[in-house]
């Protein structure tokens, strides 16, 4: 075999091994520089809609291909199918509605076929919405079916009820993506992460989603998964979360010090997910898996109460929902983990599947207890969290107390 033929065969083999994006191709709704300049001029005469932070996150995720195969905000057929059937209108699995809601007053003058400027709070032009549909929707039904509750104490339901009454559906053309000052070195598009994984020779990549500071249980399941993988993609969510969640900057610093001291750097890649958190439990677990598939992951970790909040979901509902889909149609393999802890008798991290000892031998702390210890300047035991992570969290709590004084 000639060298050129060998290289061609190798490239084709690598391409075949790459995880296909959801729907078969990676969406990119960014305009060319020339087209962007043309739309900037046209937009001066267009009606404009200002996007708040949650919709800005959705815009960025659509633009980059992280929400492939979506090319814009959902029209009625896709919206209805997602809410009722957990699938797009074409049958492809999708579990969270991605919609642009506006008030009735904003929607009234808009005409089907019209181009609408999407701007940020500083009136920067971000994208053009090519309006295909505008339609009313049933908030209560969406809350009940997507979130499993109509209780507005649920943060996802509360955000839903605060939105406008009319959905605008249509493809978008992106002039410029939202600009962020934070985490610049960790912001990667799916095309970029796929290229990085390929350059590292990673064929089996496991993704991990979190909105919380990392502790030993997280570390344990990540490393357990990594034992059979080529690489681990740690991707904390940095979009909108609950007001009482630990800020993204603090969470990222926890990951940074942990990777620096306890992870093999050539096997771990850290990036951020700019999406907003829905707290939709089981449905969001599927959603998070599909998004990580678009970033190039072949596997995805689903632990206890993934994307849950309060007592709205059972501890393993986010794992059971995967039974509703064929693995081939999801295109990413879930890795399920039980609740883990440090066992003082075993002398290591374990779960009920691997530890025979009673809970009185387990180091397990509630979130309330951990926050109390941190606020008092007491480091949680190293069996629960690494000392370096504890120091980051205690400093955050100390600064908060200083500001409140």
C-alpha positions in Angstrom: 0.0 0.0 0.0 1.4 3.4 -1.0 1.9 6.0 1.7 -0.7 8.3 0.2 -3.3 5.5 0.1 -2.4 4.6 3.7 -2.9 8.1 5.0 -6.2 8.4 3.1 -7.4 5.2 4.6 -6.3 6.3 8.1 -8.2 9.6 7.7 -11.3 7.8 6.6 -11.1 5.4 9.5 -10.7 8.2 12.0 -13.7 10.0 10.4 -15.8 6.9 10.8 -14.8 6.6 14.5 -15.9 10.2 15.3 -19.2 10.5 17.1 -21.8 11.9 14.7 -23.6 15.1 15.8 -27.2 14.7 16.7 -29.2 14.6 13.5 -26.1 13.9 11.4 -24.4 17.2 10.9 -23.0 20.0 13.1 -25.0 23.2 12.7 -23.3 26.5 12.3 -25.6 29.5 12.0 -22.8 32.1 11.9 -22.8 34.4 8.9 -19.7 35.2 6.9 -18.0 38.5 7.7 -19.4 40.0 4.5 -22.9 38.8 5.1 -22.7 40.0 8.7 -21.9 43.5 7.5 -24.8 43.5 5.1 -27.2 42.4 7.9 -25.9 45.1 10.2 -27.0 47.7 7.7 -30.3 46.0 7.0 -31.0 45.6 10.7 -31.3 49.4 11.2 -34.7 49.2 9.6 -35.9 46.0 11.3 -38.0 45.5 14.4 -35.8 44.4 17.3 -36.3 42.1 20.2 -33.9 42.2 23.2 -32.8 38.9 24.6 -32.3 38.4 28.3 -29.5 36.1 29.6 -31.4 32.8 29.3 -32.3 33.4 25.6 -28.7 34.7 25.0 -27.5 31.3 26.2 -29.9 29.5 23.9 -28.8 31.7 21.0 -25.2 30.9 21.6 -25.9 27.1 21.9 -27.8 27.2 18.6 -25.2 29.2 16.8 -22.3 27.0 17.8 -24.0 23.7 16.9 -24.3 22.6 20.6 -28.0 22.3 20.0 -27.7 20.5 16.7 -29.9 19.8 14.7 -31.7 23.0 15.8 -31.2 25.9 13.4 -33.3 28.3 15.3 -36.0 28.7 17.9 -38.7 25.9 17.7 -41.8 26.3 15.6 -45.1 24.8 16.8 -44.7 21.2 15.4 -41.3 20.7 17.1 -42.4 22.4 20.3 -45.6 20.3 20.6 -43.7 17.0 19.9 -41.0 17.8 22.4 -43.4 18.7 25.1 -45.7 15.6 24.6 -43.4 13.0 23.0 -39.8 14.0 24.0 -39.0 14.1 20.3 -38.7 16.6 17.4 -41.4 16.5 14.8 -39.2 14.3 12.6 -38.9 11.7 15.5 -35.4 12.6 16.6 -35.1 12.4 20.5 -35.2 15.8 22.1 -36.6 16.6 25.5 -36.4 20.3 26.4 -38.2 23.0 24.4 -35.9 25.7 23.0 -38.2 28.6 22.3 -38.2 32.4 22.1 -41.1 33.8 24.1 -42.3 37.4 23.9 -45.2 39.4 25.2 -48.4 39.6 23.2 -47.7 43.3 22.7 -44.3 42.5 21.1 -45.8 39.7 19.0 -48.8 41.6 17.7 -47.1 43.7 14.9 -44.8 40.9 13.7 -45.6 39.3 10.4 -44.7 35.8 9.2 -41.8 36.0 6.8 -40.4 39.1 8.5 -36.8 39.4 9.6 -36.3 40.5 13.2 -33.2 41.8 14.8 -32.2 40.0 18.0 -30.2 42.4 20.2 -28.6 42.4 23.7 -29.3 44.9 26.5 -26.6 47.1 25.1 -28.4 47.1 21.7 -25.7 45.1 20.0 -27.0 43.2 17.0 -26.5 39.5 17.6 -28.6 37.7 15.1 -31.5 37.8 12.7 -34.6 35.7 13.3 -36.3 34.7 10.1 -39.9 34.5 11.5 -41.7 31.4 10.4 -44.4 31.2 13.1 -45.8 32.9 16.1 -48.0 30.8 18.4 -49.5 30.7 21.9 -48.7 27.9 24.2 -50.0 26.3 27.4 -47.6 27.1 30.3 -49.3 24.7 32.7 -49.1 21.8 30.3 -45.4 22.5 29.5 -44.7 22.7 33.2 -46.5 19.4 34.0 -45.0 17.4 31.1 -41.5 18.8 31.0 -40.8 19.5 34.7 -43.2 17.1 36.2 -44.8 19.8 38.4 -46.8 23.0 38.1 -45.3 24.2 41.5 -43.8 27.7 40.9 -41.3 27.0 43.7 -39.6 24.8 41.2 -37.0 27.2 39.6 -37.6 25.9 36.0 -41.3 26.3 36.4 -40.9 29.7 37.9 -38.8 30.9 35.0 -41.4 29.4 32.6 -44.2 31.4 34.2 -42.3 34.6 34.0 -41.9 34.4 30.2 -44.0 36.0 27.5 -47.2 34.5 26.2 -46.2 34.0 22.5 -43.5 31.9 20.9 -41.6 33.1 17.9 -40.3 30.3 15.7 -37.8 30.3 12.9 -34.2 29.9 11.9 -31.6 32.4 13.0 -28.6 33.9 11.2 -25.9 34.9 13.7 -24.1 38.2 13.1 -22.0 37.9 16.3 -22.2 35.6 19.2 -22.9 37.0 22.7 -19.7 38.4 24.2 -18.5 37.3 27.6 -15.5 38.4 29.7 -15.5 35.3 31.9 -13.9 31.9 31.2 -12.5 33.0 27.9 -9.8 30.3 28.0 -12.5 27.6 28.6 -15.1 28.5 26.0 -15.0 26.0 23.1 -17.4 25.3 20.3 -18.4 21.7 19.5 -16.3 22.0 16.3 -13.3 23.0 18.5 -13.7 20.2 21.1 -14.1 17.6 18.4 -10.9 18.8 16.8 -9.1 18.7 20.2 -10.3 15.2 21.0 -9.2 14.0 17.6 -5.7 15.6 18.0 -5.3 13.9 21.3 -6.4 10.6 19.7 -9.4 10.3 22.0 -12.0 8.0 20.5 -13.9 7.2 23.7 -14.7 10.4 25.5 -16.9 10.6 28.6 -18.6 13.9 29.5 -19.5 15.1 32.9 -22.1 17.8 33.7 -22.3 19.8 36.9 -23.6 23.0 38.4 -22.2 22.3 41.8 -18.8 22.5 43.4 -17.0 19.2 43.0 -16.5 16.8 46.0 -15.0 13.4 46.4 -18.1 11.5 45.2 -17.9 13.4 41.9 -14.2 12.8 41.6 -14.7 9.1 42.2 -17.3 8.5 39.5 -15.3 10.6 37.0 -12.2 8.6 37.6 -14.1 5.3 37.6 -15.5 6.2 34.2 -12.1 7.3 33.0 -10.7 3.8 33.7 -12.3 2.6 30.4 -12.1 5.8 28.4 -9.5 7.7 26.4 -10.4 11.0 27.9 -12.7 12.9 30.3 -14.5 16.1 29.3 -15.3 18.1 32.4 -17.9 20.8 31.4 -19.4 22.7 34.2 -22.5 24.7 33.3 -21.9 28.5 33.6 -25.2 29.8 32.3 -28.1 31.0 34.5 -28.6 28.9 37.7 -30.6 29.4 40.9 -29.7 32.4 43.0 -28.4 30.3 45.9 -26.2 28.1 43.7 -22.4 28.6 44.1 -21.3 31.1 41.5 -19.7 29.7 38.3 -16.3 31.4 38.9 -16.0 29.6 42.3 -17.0 26.3 40.8 -14.5 26.6 38.0 -11.7 27.4 40.5 -12.6 24.3 42.4 -12.1 22.3 39.2 -8.9 24.0 38.3 -7.2 23.2 41.7 -8.5 19.7 41.6 -7.2 19.0 38.1 -3.9 20.6 39.0 -3.4 18.3 42.0 -5.3 15.0 41.4 -6.0 14.4 37.7 -3.8 13.1 34.9 -3.7 16.3 32.7 -3.3 14.4 29.4 -6.5 12.5 30.1 -8.8 15.4 31.2 -10.1 18.4 29.3 -11.9 21.3 31.0 -14.4 23.5 29.2 -17.6 25.4 30.1 -21.1 24.9 29.0 -22.8 28.3 28.4 -26.3 26.9 28.6 -28.9 27.9 31.2 -29.9 25.4 33.8 -33.5 24.1 33.6 -33.6 21.8 36.7 -35.8 19.5 34.6 -34.4 16.3 36.2 -34.9 13.3 33.9 -35.7 15.3 30.8 -32.6 17.4 31.3 -30.4 14.3 31.7 -31.3 13.3 28.1 -30.8 16.9 27.0 -27.4 17.1 28.6 -26.4 13.8 27.0 -27.4 15.0 23.5 -25.5 18.3 23.9 -22.3 16.4 25.0 -22.7 14.2 22.0 -22.6 17.3 19.8 -19.4 18.3 21.6 -17.9 15.0 20.6 -18.5 12.7 23.6 -19.2 9.0 23.1 -20.3 8.5 26.7 -22.0 10.6 29.4 -22.1 10.2 33.2 -25.5 10.2 34.9 -25.3 10.0 38.6 -27.8 10.4 41.4 -30.6 13.0 40.9 -29.0 14.4 37.8 -30.3 18.0 37.1 -32.7 17.6 40.0 -33.8 20.1 42.6 -35.6 19.7 45.9 -37.8 16.6 46.0 -39.4 16.9 42.6 -37.8 13.8 41.2 -36.8 10.4 42.4 -33.0 9.9 43.0 -32.6 7.7 39.9 -35.4 9.0 37.6 -32.8 10.6 35.4 -31.3 7.1 34.8 -34.7 5.4 34.2 -35.7 7.8 31.4 -32.9 6.4 29.2 -35.0 3.2 28.9 -37.5 5.2 26.8 -34.9 5.5 24.0 -32.8 3.1 22.0 -29.1 3.7 22.5 -28.6 3.9 18.7 -31.1 6.8 18.4 -29.5 8.8 21.2 -26.1 8.1 19.8 -24.3 8.4 23.1 -23.9 5.8 25.9 -25.0 6.7 29.4 -22.8 5.5 32.3 -25.0 5.2 35.4 -23.6 5.6 38.9 -25.1 5.0 42.3 -24.7 7.3 45.3 -21.1 7.2 46.4 -19.3 8.0 49.7 -16.1 7.3 51.7 -16.3 4.2 53.8 -14.1 4.3 56.9 -13.9 0.5 57.1 -13.2 -0.1 53.4 -10.7 2.8 53.5 -11.8 4.2 50.2 -14.6 5.6 48.1 -17.5 3.2 47.4 -21.2 2.8 46.8 -23.8 0.5 48.1 -23.0 -1.8 45.2 -19.4 -2.3 46.4 -19.4 -1.6 50.2 -20.9 -4.1 52.7 -20.8 -1.8 55.7 -23.6 0.2 57.3 -24.2 3.9 56.8 -22.7 4.7 60.2 -19.3 4.0 58.7 -19.9 6.3 55.7 -18.7 9.9 55.5 -21.7 11.6 54.0 -22.6 15.2 54.6 -25.7 17.1 53.7 -25.4 20.3 51.7 -26.8 22.3 54.6 -24.1 20.8 56.9 -21.3 21.6 54.4 -22.4 25.2 54.0 -22.6 25.6 57.8 -19.0 24.2 58.2 -17.7 26.4 55.4 -19.3 29.5 56.8 -17.7 28.8 60.2 -14.3 28.4 58.6 -14.3 24.6 59.2 -13.0 22.5 56.4 -15.1 19.4 55.6 -13.2 16.2 56.2 -10.8 15.2 53.4 -12.9 12.1 52.9 -15.7 14.3 51.7 -13.8 17.0 49.8 -10.2 17.7 48.8 -8.4 20.3 51.1 -7.6 22.5 48.1 -11.3 22.6 47.1 -12.4 23.3 50.7 -10.0 26.3 50.8 -11.6 27.8 47.7 -15.1 27.4 49.1 -14.2 28.7 52.5 -12.6 31.8 50.9 -15.8 32.3 48.9 -17.9 32.1 52.1 -15.6 34.4 54.0 -15.8 37.1 51.2 -19.6 36.8 51.3 -19.6 37.4 55.0 -17.3 40.4 54.7 -19.6 41.9 52.0 -22.7 41.3 54.1 -21.1 42.9 57.2 
